[in-house]
Amino acid sequence: MIEIQDLTKVYGETAVVDRVSLTVPAGEICVVVGTSGSGKTTLMRMINRLVEPTSGQVLIDGKDTRSEPPHLLRRRIGYAIQGHGLFPHRTVGENIATVPTLLGWDKAKSTARVDELLSLFQLDPAEYRDRLPSELSGGQQQRVGVARALAAEPAILLMDEPFGALDPVIRAKAQEDLLAIQRRFGTTIVLVTHDMEEAIHLGSRIAVMDAGKLLQYATPQEIIANPATAFVAELIGGDRPFRLLSLAKVADHIEPGEASGAPIDAGATLRDAYAECLWSGRDALPVVEDGKALGRVTRDALARLAARPQ
Ligand SMILES: Nc1ncnc2c1ncn2[C@@H]1O[C@H](COP(=O)(O)OP(=O)(O)OP(=O)(O)O)[C@@H](O)[C@H]1O
């Protein structure tokens, strides 16, 4: 658990982070969104003390982060940034093993971990382990950057625009990989992004920053349904019904009955289902899971679920 208490950073006369307090429960993903210059990166870097706070404190599992030297703190906290920051003259394997090496892991344990992470990120270890970063695509480099941040199994992972430079297809893939890994290791993640879509998809909670202040800290559902200020509403944009639908799965809204035409998977989002209804001109879609018919989902029900929650 990360507890940020009254955290402030002043540069010159300006509080670029201004008395921010928030708690990230263990195993959750907190996504920090806001416009450029709102203080997102500064807030995140105060967690691992890459930036020292002017006032306030950060507790990790109840312990003040000032109680240990910053370099030791940072070995326990994974950190991944846009543009990956890989060492260009070290192989992929050496890059991923950076923190395990610092921690004195033996070679066999490090190598096993490197291979496990490469496999998790769907990069064949035999093919990629000994390459240099320059011999990878941008998306692969980015995945290696995240793998490196996870190498020593940190309980906490900080990510600054980790997928910002990726094309939409690779980005969606990288997001799914991250969610799978987060579920597997129970990592507590703080992720900074400009992209509200990404925040809603990944965040258990979203922190909205503007001019150093925390405007709202709530679940995606709550932020969409009840934005705290006009600025938060503006960040979410006009497609709130579709964003709401994107948060729920077809599996949770199946009705008994039949429908004709191509089925939709129970794991698809309600947004996908609604889009398919509109696109194919159908009032209902059959729902399947592993090839088995489960019932149907109707356009009327989807339209009701897209309405502003009361
Ligand atoms: N070392 C520094 N010295 C002085 N001002 C700084 C320093 N670092 C950041 N700032 C200022 O603090 C403000 C917040 O910066 P920060 O990088 O935290 O914003 P951000 O929300 O992450 O922005 P972006 O989305 O563009 O990365 C900006 O106005 C920036 O110019």
The ligand as an SDF file (V2000), in Angstrom:
LIG
                    3D

 31 33  0  0  0  0  0  0  0  0999 V2000
   13.4160   20.2810  -11.9350 N   0  0  0  0  0  0  0  0  0  0  0  0
   12.4810   21.2090  -12.1610 C   0  0  0  0  0  0  0  0  0  0  0  0
   12.7120   22.5080  -11.9650 N   0  0  0  0  0  0  0  0  0  0  0  0
   11.7590   23.4440  -12.1610 C   0  0  0  0  0  0  0  0  0  0  0  0
   10.5230   23.1580  -12.5970 N   0  0  0  0  0  0  0  0  0  0  0  0
   10.2250   21.8820  -12.8260 C   0  0  0  0  0  0  0  0  0  0  0  0
   11.1790   20.8370  -12.6340 C   0  0  0  0  0  0  0  0  0  0  0  0
   10.5840   19.6600  -12.9360 N   0  0  0  0  0  0  0  0  0  0  0  0
    9.3340   19.9620  -13.3150 C   0  0  0  0  0  0  0  0  0  0  0  0
    9.1070   21.2760  -13.2640 N   0  0  0  0  0  0  0  0  0  0  0  0
    7.8410   21.9610  -13.5860 C   0  0  0  0  0  0  0  0  0  0  0  0
    6.8280   21.3820  -12.8130 O   0  0  0  0  0  0  0  0  0  0  0  0
    5.5940   21.3300  -13.5460 C   0  0  0  0  0  0  0  0  0  0  0  0
    5.0760   19.9220  -13.5030 C   0  0  0  0  0  0  0  0  0  0  0  0
    5.9320   19.0770  -14.2510 O   0  0  0  0  0  0  0  0  0  0  0  0
    5.6360   17.5190  -14.4430 P   0  0  0  0  0  0  0  0  0  0  0  0
    6.7000   16.9570  -15.3010 O   0  0  0  0  0  0  0  0  0  0  0  0
    5.4010   16.9140  -13.1190 O   0  0  0  0  0  0  0  0  0  0  0  0
    4.2500   17.5800  -15.2320 O   0  0  0  0  0  0  0  0  0  0  0  0
    3.4900   16.4320  -16.0110 P   0  0  0  0  0  0  0  0  0  0  0  0
    2.0600   16.5650  -15.6090 O   0  0  0  0  0  0  0  0  0  0  0  0
    4.1390   15.1260  -15.7880 O   0  0  0  0  0  0  0  0  0  0  0  0
    3.6730   16.9090  -17.5090 O   0  0  0  0  0  0  0  0  0  0  0  0
    3.8280   16.0600  -18.8690 P   0  0  0  0  0  0  0  0  0  0  0  0
    2.5380   15.3680  -19.0510 O   0  0  0  0  0  0  0  0  0  0  0  0
    4.0580   17.1330  -19.9020 O   0  0  0  0  0  0  0  0  0  0  0  0
    4.9880   15.1470  -18.6930 O   0  0  0  0  0  0  0  0  0  0  0  0
    5.9160   21.8330  -14.9490 C   0  0  0  0  0  0  0  0  0  0  0  0
    5.4870   23.1750  -15.0330 O   0  0  0  0  0  0  0  0  0  0  0  0
    7.4110   21.7470  -15.0260 C   0  0  0  0  0  0  0  0  0  0  0  0
    7.9210   22.7420  -15.8690 O   0  0  0  0  0  0  0  0  0  0  0  0
  1  2  1  0
  2  3  1  0
  2  7  2  0
  3  4  2  0
  4  5  1  0
  5  6  2  0
  6  7  1  0
  6 10  1  0
  7  8  1  0
  8  9  2  0
  9 10  1  0
 10 11  1  0
 11 12  1  0
 11 30  1  0
 12 13  1  0
 13 14  1  0
 13 28  1  0
 14 15  1  0
 15 16  1  0
 16 17  2  0
 16 18  1  0
 16 19  1  0
 19 20  1  0
 20 21  2  0
 20 22  1  0
 20 23  1  0
 23 24  1  0
 24 25  2  0
 24 26  1  0
 24 27  1  0
 28 29  1  0
 28 30  1  0
 30 31  1  0
M  END
$$$$
